[in-house]
C-alpha cells in the first residue's frame, strides 16, 4: 500500500525523495527513530526499511488515512 502511495505522489503532485546515508546502516537489526517532520516519513518507513517493527500509541490508529495504514499493517 505504501508503494502505491509513493507512486501516486510521484504521478499526481511530482513528489520525489532521496535517501541519504543508507550505506551507514549496519547489517541485521537496527533501531530507526523518526523525527516526525511530516506524515510522509511514517509511510516511507514501510518502503525504505526491511521488515519494520513499529511501536506507536493506539490513539494514532484513529487518525484518518494514517490510522488506516497502521491498521492494515496489523499494528493495532
N, C-alpha and C positions, 0 to 999 in steps of 0.2 A: 504494500500500500504506500509506503514512503517513497519507493522508487517511482511510482506513478505520480505522486505529488511533485517530486523533483522534475519529472518530465513535463508536467503541466505548467509548473512555474517557469520553466525554460521556454516553452512554446507560447504561453499566453502573455507573460509580462517580461520575458527576456532575462530572467534572473539566472545567473550562473554562480558558481562557487569555486573556490580554490582551497585545497588542503595543503597546509604547510607543516613540516616537522614530523610527518608520519614515520619517516625513517628513524626517528629518535625513540619510538615506542619499542619496548623490549618484547621479545617473543613470549608467548604464554599470557597468563592472566595479568591484568593491569587495571588500576582504578583511574577513571577519567572523570574529572569534576568539571561540570559545565558552568560557565559564568552567567548564564541566563540573560544574555543581552537581547534575545528575541525568542519567540516560539519556534523559529526556524531550526535552531540548534537541537531542540528536542526531537524534531522529525528527522533531522540529518543524522542523529546518532544511530538510528536504525539501519541506515545505509552505509555509513562510514566505519562502524565498529562491528567486528565479527562477534556474533552471539552475545549481545549485551545483556547484562543482568541489571535491571533498573530498580532503584529504591525511590519511592515517591509517597507523598501524603495522599490518602484516599480521597480527600476533597478535590484534588486535581483532576480526578476522573470525571468530575461533574462539569468541567469547562467544555463549552461547545467546541467541536472539531478535535481539539487536543485530547479531551477525555475519550472521544471515540477511538482515537489511535491507541490510547493506553488500554482501553477495554479490549479492543481487537487483538492487542499484543498479549492478552491473558495476564495482565499485570494487576487487575483489580480483584 
